[in-house]
Structure formats: structure tokens, C-alpha cells
């Protein structure tokens, strides 16, 4: 999941070298955290959160075969 989120984020932002994606796992839950430069935050979130929602949808679809729930946090 980290590679997928990183690929999507780097294609959206102006400073792809500042994209940091981390993944933590706990019981039945995988949390993928995306951090970008402050001036790129709007490009990752989009109008009314539309791009962020799309990223979460793609990650959810990619993880649908697994038995763990995946949550994407943008911060």
C-alpha cells in the first residue's frame, strides 16, 4: 500500500522529494500515513476533499483481497 500511495502522491505534488509515506499495523487495521510539503497539501486534498477521497477509494479497492482494513491519513 505504501508504494501505491507514494506513487499517487508524487504524481500530484510540486515537491515529490518531500513526500513521506509510512505504514503501521495493528490488530486487523493497517494505517497508511501520507505527509507532503505544506504548500502541496491542497493538491493532495483537493476541493472539498475530492482527491483525498479518491486516494482512499483506490487504496481500499487495492486492499479488498486482504483481510485487514486499510485507513489512509493525510497530515
Phi and psi in radians as a Rosetta constraint file:
Dihedral C 1 N 2 CA 2 C 2 CIRCULARHARMONIC -1.051 0.35
Dihedral N 2 CA 2 C 2 N 3 CIRCULARHARMONIC -0.773 0.35
Dihedral C 2 N 3 CA 3 C 3 CIRCULARHARMONIC -1.122 0.35
Dihedral N 3 CA 3 C 3 N 4 CIRCULARHARMONIC -0.686 0.35
Dihedral C 3 N 4 CA 4 C 4 CIRCULARHARMONIC -1.131 0.35
Dihedral N 4 CA 4 C 4 N 5 CIRCULARHARMONIC -0.846 0.35
Dihedral C 4 N 5 CA 5 C 5 CIRCULARHARMONIC -1.121 0.35
Dihedral N 5 CA 5 C 5 N 6 CIRCULARHARMONIC -0.702 0.35
Dihedral C 5 N 6 CA 6 C 6 CIRCULARHARMONIC -1.128 0.35
Dihedral N 6 CA 6 C 6 N 7 CIRCULARHARMONIC -0.738 0.35
Dihedral C 6 N 7 CA 7 C 7 CIRCULARHARMONIC -1.085 0.35
Dihedral N 7 CA 7 C 7 N 8 CIRCULARHARMONIC -0.801 0.35
Dihedral C 7 N 8 CA 8 C 8 CIRCULARHARMONIC -1.110 0.35
Dihedral N 8 CA 8 C 8 N 9 CIRCULARHARMONIC -0.836 0.35
Dihedral C 8 N 9 CA 9 C 9 CIRCULARHARMONIC -1.115 0.35
Dihedral N 9 CA 9 C 9 N 10 CIRCULARHARMONIC -0.756 0.35
Dihedral C 9 N 10 CA 10 C 10 CIRCULARHARMONIC -1.142 0.35
Dihedral N 10 CA 10 C 10 N 11 CIRCULARHARMONIC -0.488 0.35
Dihedral C 10 N 11 CA 11 C 11 CIRCULARHARMONIC -1.357 0.35
Dihedral N 11 CA 11 C 11 N 12 CIRCULARHARMONIC -0.274 0.35
Dihedral C 11 N 12 CA 12 C 12 CIRCULARHARMONIC -1.657 0.35
Dihedral N 12 CA 12 C 12 N 13 CIRCULARHARMONIC -0.525 0.35
Dihedral C 12 N 13 CA 13 C 13 CIRCULARHARMONIC -1.664 0.35
Dihedral N 13 CA 13 C 13 N 14 CIRCULARHARMONIC 2.886 0.35
Dihedral C 13 N 14 CA 14 C 14 CIRCULARHARMONIC -1.499 0.35
Dihedral N 14 CA 14 C 14 N 15 CIRCULARHARMONIC -0.398 0.35
Dihedral C 14 N 15 CA 15 C 15 CIRCULARHARMONIC -2.094 0.35
Dihedral N 15 CA 15 C 15 N 16 CIRCULARHARMONIC 1.308 0.35
Dihedral C 15 N 16 CA 16 C 16 CIRCULARHARMONIC -1.140 0.35
Dihedral N 16 CA 16 C 16 N 17 CIRCULARHARMONIC -0.375 0.35
Dihedral C 16 N 17 CA 17 C 17 CIRCULARHARMONIC -1.271 0.35
Dihedral N 17 CA 17 C 17 N 18 CIRCULARHARMONIC -0.235 0.35
Dihedral C 17 N 18 CA 18 C 18 CIRCULARHARMONIC -1.720 0.35
Dihedral N 18 CA 18 C 18 N 19 CIRCULARHARMONIC 0.102 0.35
Dihedral C 18 N 19 CA 19 C 19 CIRCULARHARMONIC -1.378 0.35
Dihedral N 19 CA 19 C 19 N 20 CIRCULARHARMONIC 2.196 0.35
Dihedral C 19 N 20 CA 20 C 20 CIRCULARHARMONIC -2.225 0.35
Dihedral N 20 CA 20 C 20 N 21 CIRCULARHARMONIC 2.174 0.35
Dihedral C 20 N 21 CA 21 C 21 CIRCULARHARMONIC -2.148 0.35
Dihedral N 21 CA 21 C 21 N 22 CIRCULARHARMONIC 2.201 0.35
Dihedral C 21 N 22 CA 22 C 22 CIRCULARHARMONIC -2.151 0.35
Dihedral N 22 CA 22 C 22 N 23 CIRCULARHARMONIC 2.710 0.35
Dihedral C 22 N 23 CA 23 C 23 CIRCULARHARMONIC -2.313 0.35
Dihedral N 23 CA 23 C 23 N 24 CIRCULARHARMONIC 2.297 0.35
Dihedral C 23 N 24 CA 24 C 24 CIRCULARHARMONIC -2.194 0.35
Dihedral N 24 CA 24 C 24 N 25 CIRCULARHARMONIC 2.553 0.35
Dihedral C 24 N 25 CA 25 C 25 CIRCULARHARMONIC -2.141 0.35
Dihedral N 25 CA 25 C 25 N 26 CIRCULARHARMONIC 2.475 0.35
Dihedral C 25 N 26 CA 26 C 26 CIRCULARHARMONIC -2.428 0.35
Dihedral N 26 CA 26 C 26 N 27 CIRCULARHARMONIC -2.937 0.35
Dihedral C 26 N 27 CA 27 C 27 CIRCULARHARMONIC -1.032 0.35
Dihedral N 27 CA 27 C 27 N 28 CIRCULARHARMONIC 1.841 0.35
Dihedral C 27 N 28 CA 28 C 28 CIRCULARHARMONIC 1.243 0.35
Dihedral N 28 CA 28 C 28 N 29 CIRCULARHARMONIC 0.161 0.35
Dihedral C 28 N 29 CA 29 C 29 CIRCULARHARMONIC -2.426 0.35
Dihedral N 29 CA 29 C 29 N 30 CIRCULARHARMONIC 2.318 0.35
Dihedral C 29 N 30 CA 30 C 30 CIRCULARHARMONIC -1.997 0.35
Dihedral N 30 CA 30 C 30 N 31 CIRCULARHARMONIC 2.187 0.35
Dihedral C 30 N 31 CA 31 C 31 CIRCULARHARMONIC -1.910 0.35
Dihedral N 31 CA 31 C 31 N 32 CIRCULARHARMONIC 2.092 0.35
Dihedral C 31 N 32 CA 32 C 32 CIRCULARHARMONIC -1.858 0.35
Dihedral N 32 CA 32 C 32 N 33 CIRCULARHARMONIC 2.099 0.35
Dihedral C 32 N 33 CA 33 C 33 CIRCULARHARMONIC -1.908 0.35
Dihedral N 33 CA 33 C 33 N 34 CIRCULARHARMONIC 2.246 0.35
Dihedral C 33 N 34 CA 34 C 34 CIRCULARHARMONIC -1.948 0.35
Dihedral N 34 CA 34 C 34 N 35 CIRCULARHARMONIC 2.209 0.35
Dihedral C 34 N 35 CA 35 C 35 CIRCULARHARMONIC -2.167 0.35
Dihedral N 35 CA 35 C 35 N 36 CIRCULARHARMONIC 2.325 0.35
Dihedral C 35 N 36 CA 36 C 36 CIRCULARHARMONIC -2.291 0.35
Dihedral N 36 CA 36 C 36 N 37 CIRCULARHARMONIC 3.005 0.35
Dihedral C 36 N 37 CA 37 C 37 CIRCULARHARMONIC -1.086 0.35
Dihedral N 37 CA 37 C 37 N 38 CIRCULARHARMONIC 2.644 0.35
Dihedral C 37 N 38 CA 38 C 38 CIRCULARHARMONIC -1.019 0.35
Dihedral N 38 CA 38 C 38 N 39 CIRCULARHARMONIC -0.694 0.35
Dihedral C 38 N 39 CA 39 C 39 CIRCULARHARMONIC -1.358 0.35
Dihedral N 39 CA 39 C 39 N 40 CIRCULARHARMONIC -0.146 0.35
Dihedral C 39 N 40 CA 40 C 40 CIRCULARHARMONIC -1.707 0.35
Dihedral N 40 CA 40 C 40 N 41 CIRCULARHARMONIC -0.085 0.35
Dihedral C 40 N 41 CA 41 C 41 CIRCULARHARMONIC -1.025 0.35
Dihedral N 41 CA 41 C 41 N 42 CIRCULARHARMONIC -0.729 0.35
Dihedral C 41 N 42 CA 42 C 42 CIRCULARHARMONIC -1.111 0.35
Dihedral N 42 CA 42 C 42 N 43 CIRCULARHARMONIC -0.572 0.35
Dihedral C 42 N 43 CA 43 C 43 CIRCULARHARMONIC -1.250 0.35
Dihedral N 43 CA 43 C 43 N 44 CIRCULARHARMONIC -0.526 0.35
Dihedral C 43 N 44 CA 44 C 44 CIRCULARHARMONIC -1.433 0.35
Dihedral N 44 CA 44 C 44 N 45 CIRCULARHARMONIC -0.586 0.35
Dihedral C 44 N 45 CA 45 C 45 CIRCULARHARMONIC -1.440 0.35
Dihedral N 45 CA 45 C 45 N 46 CIRCULARHARMONIC -0.783 0.35
Dihedral C 45 N 46 CA 46 C 46 CIRCULARHARMONIC 1.406 0.35
Dihedral N 46 CA 46 C 46 N 47 CIRCULARHARMONIC 3.026 0.35
Dihedral C 46 N 47 CA 47 C 47 CIRCULARHARMONIC -1.162 0.35
Dihedral N 47 CA 47 C 47 N 48 CIRCULARHARMONIC 2.187 0.35
Dihedral C 47 N 48 CA 48 C 48 CIRCULARHARMONIC 0.952 0.35
Dihedral N 48 CA 48 C 48 N 49 CIRCULARHARMONIC 0.513 0.35
Dihedral C 48 N 49 CA 49 C 49 CIRCULARHARMONIC 1.312 0.35
Dihedral N 49 CA 49 C 49 N 50 CIRCULARHARMONIC 0.313 0.35
Dihedral C 49 N 50 CA 50 C 50 CIRCULARHARMONIC -1.151 0.35
Dihedral N 50 CA 50 C 50 N 51 CIRCULARHARMONIC -0.704 0.35
Dihedral C 50 N 51 CA 51 C 51 CIRCULARHARMONIC -1.250 0.35
Dihedral N 51 CA 51 C 51 N 52 CIRCULARHARMONIC -0.726 0.35
Dihedral C 51 N 52 CA 52 C 52 CIRCULARHARMONIC -1.045 0.35
Dihedral N 52 CA 52 C 52 N 53 CIRCULARHARMONIC -0.726 0.35
Dihedral C 52 N 53 CA 53 C 53 CIRCULARHARMONIC -1.119 0.35
Dihedral N 53 CA 53 C 53 N 54 CIRCULARHARMONIC -0.676 0.35
Dihedral C 53 N 54 CA 54 C 54 CIRCULARHARMONIC -1.170 0.35
Dihedral N 54 CA 54 C 54 N 55 CIRCULARHARMONIC -0.713 0.35
Dihedral C 54 N 55 CA 55 C 55 CIRCULARHARMONIC -1.050 0.35
Dihedral N 55 CA 55 C 55 N 56 CIRCULARHARMONIC -0.778 0.35
Dihedral C 55 N 56 CA 56 C 56 CIRCULARHARMONIC -1.112 0.35
Dihedral N 56 CA 56 C 56 N 57 CIRCULARHARMONIC -0.650 0.35
Dihedral C 56 N 57 CA 57 C 57 CIRCULARHARMONIC -1.150 0.35
Dihedral N 57 CA 57 C 57 N 58 CIRCULARHARMONIC -0.758 0.35
Dihedral C 57 N 58 CA 58 C 58 CIRCULARHARMONIC -1.121 0.35
Dihedral N 58 CA 58 C 58 N 59 CIRCULARHARMONIC -0.755 0.35
Dihedral C 58 N 59 CA 59 C 59 CIRCULARHARMONIC -1.141 0.35
Dihedral N 59 CA 59 C 59 N 60 CIRCULARHARMONIC -0.708 0.35
Dihedral C 59 N 60 CA 60 C 60 CIRCULARHARMONIC -1.099 0.35
Dihedral N 60 CA 60 C 60 N 61 CIRCULARHARMONIC -0.717 0.35
Dihedral C 60 N 61 CA 61 C 61 CIRCULARHARMONIC -1.157 0.35
Dihedral N 61 CA 61 C 61 N 62 CIRCULARHARMONIC -0.692 0.35
Dihedral C 61 N 62 CA 62 C 62 CIRCULARHARMONIC -1.195 0.35
Dihedral N 62 CA 62 C 62 N 63 CIRCULARHARMONIC -0.483 0.35
Dihedral C 62 N 63 CA 63 C 63 CIRCULARHARMONIC -1.703 0.35
Dihedral N 63 CA 63 C 63 N 64 CIRCULARHARMONIC 0.109 0.35
Dihedral C 63 N 64 CA 64 C 64 CIRCULARHARMONIC -1.143 0.35
Dihedral N 64 CA 64 C 64 N 65 CIRCULARHARMONIC -0.427 0.35
Dihedral C 64 N 65 CA 65 C 65 CIRCULARHARMONIC -1.371 0.35
Dihedral N 65 CA 65 C 65 N 66 CIRCULARHARMONIC -0.346 0.35
Dihedral C 65 N 66 CA 66 C 66 CIRCULARHARMONIC -1.421 0.35
Dihedral N 66 CA 66 C 66 N 67 CIRCULARHARMONIC 2.951 0.35
Dihedral C 66 N 67 CA 67 C 67 CIRCULARHARMONIC -1.736 0.35
Dihedral N 67 CA 67 C 67 N 68 CIRCULARHARMONIC 0.033 0.35
Dihedral C 67 N 68 CA 68 C 68 CIRCULARHARMONIC -1.860 0.35
Dihedral N 68 CA 68 C 68 N 69 CIRCULARHARMONIC 2.532 0.35
Dihedral C 68 N 69 CA 69 C 69 CIRCULARHARMONIC -1.392 0.35
Dihedral N 69 CA 69 C 69 N 70 CIRCULARHARMONIC 2.450 0.35
Dihedral C 69 N 70 CA 70 C 70 CIRCULARHARMONIC -2.007 0.35
Dihedral N 70 CA 70 C 70 N 71 CIRCULARHARMONIC 2.278 0.35
Dihedral C 70 N 71 CA 71 C 71 CIRCULARHARMONIC -2.107 0.35
Dihedral N 71 CA 71 C 71 N 72 CIRCULARHARMONIC 2.300 0.35
Dihedral C 71 N 72 CA 72 C 72 CIRCULARHARMONIC -1.871 0.35
Dihedral N 72 CA 72 C 72 N 73 CIRCULARHARMONIC 2.142 0.35
Dihedral C 72 N 73 CA 73 C 73 CIRCULARHARMONIC -1.956 0.35
Dihedral N 73 CA 73 C 73 N 74 CIRCULARHARMONIC 2.321 0.35
Dihedral C 73 N 74 CA 74 C 74 CIRCULARHARMONIC -1.972 0.35
Dihedral N 74 CA 74 C 74 N 75 CIRCULARHARMONIC 2.130 0.35
